Amino acid sequence: KGAVEEDDFGYRLFPDRNKKPQSFLVRSLFTFHNKCQLMLRMTLETNPYAQLLLEAMKQSGCTVFSDRHFSCENCDGCVSGGFDAATSQIVLCQNNIRQQSHMNRVVTHELIHAFDHCRAHVDWFKNVKHLACSEIRAANLSGDCTLMNEIARFKFGLKGHHQTCVRDRAVRSILAVRKISKETAEKAVDEVFDACFNDLEPFGRIPHSKADARRAYRDFQNRDRYNANL
C-alpha cells in the first residue's frame, strides 16, 4: 500500500529526484561542453570568416560537417584549439574558450589549417616549413592580428606591425606543437614568410575586420558565379 501512495505524488516521472546530486566538476564540464557547442554553432552560422572558409572547402571537395569535424574537449594549459591532421578534426578547447569573439577567431584559425590541408598536401609532421606556412596564413587571415586585438595586448605604434604580429604568432604556434628550438622555428618562418604572407586564398585580401570578411565572402560568392558563366 505504501508503494501505491508514493506513486501518487508522481515521483516516478522524475527519476532523477531520488539520485544523488552530480558533483560540481561533472556539472561544470557538462556546461562547458554545451556552451562550446552553442558558440560553435553561432560561429558557423553567422561569422563571415568561417562562412567563407566553409564554402571554399566545400568547393575544394572537403565539405566540413560540424558534428564530424569539430570536437569540443578539455585541453591542458592555455591552448584554445588545434587541427588534428590525422583525423581532419578541429579540436576546440571548451575549458579555455569563454567568449563568442574568441570562438570566432579559434574556429577561423583552425579552418585555415583545414583549408590548407584540403588544398595542398601539407606534410604537417615532417616538414616544419609546411607547418610554418600554414601558421603564417592562419595568423594573417584569421583576425588574430587585427589592430583591435593587438591594442588589447598593448602593442601599438609599430611600423609593419601586422607583419611583426603574424611572424611572432606563427613562431609561438609552431613552438606550442613541435619540440624544436626557437631558432629553428624562426628560421622556418623567415624562409617561407613572403610567399605565405602573400597567399591570401580563399579571402583574396587580408580581412582586418568583420566588414572586410563580409566583403571577401561576397566577392568569393560572386567570383563563383562569374566562373560558372564562363
N, C-alpha and C positions, 0 to 999 in steps of 0.2 A: 504493500500500500504506500509506503514511504516513497518508493521509486516513482509511482504514478504522480504523487503530489509534486515531487521535484520537477517532473516533466512539465507540469502545468505552468511553471514560470518561463517556459520557452528556452531554458538554458541549452537545450540540445542544438538550437540554431546558432549558438556562439561557442563552438567547441574550444576556441582559444581562451575563453574566460577562465577555464579551470587549469590552464597550463601555467607554468612558471614564467614570469616575465623574461624576455630576452635580455642578454647582457647589453650594457651600453655600447660596447665595442661592436657587437653584431649589428645593433640597430644603426649605429652611425655609419658603418661600412655600407649597409644597405642604402642609406640615404645618399651617401657619396655616389654610389653606383647609379641610383635613379637620377640624381641631379646631372651626372655626367651624360647619361643617355638623353636627357631632355635638352641639355645645352648643345650636344652634338646635333640633334635633330634640327634645332634652331639654326645652327651654323649652316648645315647642308641645305636648308630650305630658304634662308634669307641672305646669306653672306655672298656678295658678288665675287670675291676672290675664290671662294670654294666652288661656287656655281660654275665659274669659267673653267676651273681645273677639272671638275667632274665631266663637263661637256667635252673638253679636249681629250680626256682619257677615253671617253666613250667613242669618240671619232678615231682614236688610235687603236681601237679594238680591245680596250681594257676597261669595260664598264665596272664601276665601283658600286658594290651593294653595301648599304650601311650595316646590315646585320652580319655580313660575312667579312668585310674588310676593315671594320673598326672594332676595337676591343677596349672597353673601359676597365682598367686594372689598377691595383695599388702598386706604386713604384717606390724604390728606395731613393734616399737623398732628395735632391730638389729638381730632378728631371721632370719635364712636363709631358713628353711624348717621345715616340720613336717609330721608325719604319722597319719592320721585320721583313727583309728581302726574301727570306726562305719561304715565308707563308704569304707574302704580299699583304701583310696586315699592318694597319696603323694602330699602335698602342697609345691610348690616352690615359694619362696618369690621374685617375679620379681623385686621389688624395691631394694633388698639387694644383689642379685647375679649379679655381673657385669662382672666376668671373666669366661672363659671356665673351667679353672682348679678348680675354686670354685664350679661351677655347677657339675663337675665330682664328687667332694667329697660329696656334698649335696645329689645328686641322689644316690650315693653308700650307704651313711649313712642311708638314709631313706629306700632304698631297703633292707638293712639288717633287719630293723624293719619289713618290709613287709614279708620278708622270714620267720622270727621268728613267725609272726602272722599266716602264712600259715602252718608252720611245727608243731608248738606247740600251745596248747590252752593257749595263753598268756592272763592273766587277767590284762589288762593294767590299769584299773581304780581302782580296789580294792587292788591289791597286789603289793606293792611297790618293792618287791624283783623281781617280774617278769619284771617290768619296768627296774630295776637296771641291771638285767642280759642282757637285750637286749641293753641297753645303753653301757654297758661294751663291748659287742660284736661289736657294731657299731663303737665305738671309736677305738677298737683294729684292726678291719679288713678293715676299710674304707679308711685308709691312713690319717685319721685325725692326727695321732701321728707319722707319718714318720719323720725321723730326719730333713729333709729339712724344713718341715712345722714348726717344733719346733724351728729350728735355726732362722727361720724367726720371731719367737716370742722371740728370745734371751734367750732361756733356753738351755744351754749346759753343758757338763761335769757332768751330773747327772748319778750316777750309778743306774741301774734299772730304767733308765729314761723313757723307753717306758711304763712300768707298772704305773709309777707315773703319766704320762700324761693321760693314759687311765682312771685311777681312778679319777683324777681331772675332766676330761671332762664328765665322767659318772655322777658324783655328780652335776656338773653345769647343765647338760641336765635335770636331774630329777628336780632340783630346778626351772628350766625355765617352766616346765609344771605342777608341783604339788605345792600346797600351804602347804609345810611341812618344818620343821626346817632343818638346815644344818646337825645337829647331826643325825636326823632320816635318811636323805639321805645317809650320810656317813656310818651309821650302816648297812643299806640295801646293799650298795655297798660292804662293807667289808665281809658281811656274804656270799655273793654269788661269790665273786671275783675269787677265784681259779678255781671253776668249770666253770664259764662263760668265763674267760680269756682263758681257755684251750679248749673251744669248738670252733673249727676253721671251722666248716661247713659254707658254702659249699666250702671254699677255701682250706682246708687241710693244710694250713700254714698261717703265718702272712705275708701278702703281703706288703713288705716295699717299693715297687716301682712299676711302671707300668710294668716293665720287669718281676717282681715277679708275678704280677697279670696275665700277659700273660701266664707264665708257669703254674700257677694254673688253668687257663682256659683250657689250652691244656690237662693237667692231668685229669681235670674233664671230658672233652670230651672222652679221652681215657678210663677212668675208666668205662664210659658208654659202650663203645664198648666191653670192656672186660666182663662186666656183661651180655651184650646181647649174648655173645658167650658161656656163661656157660650153 
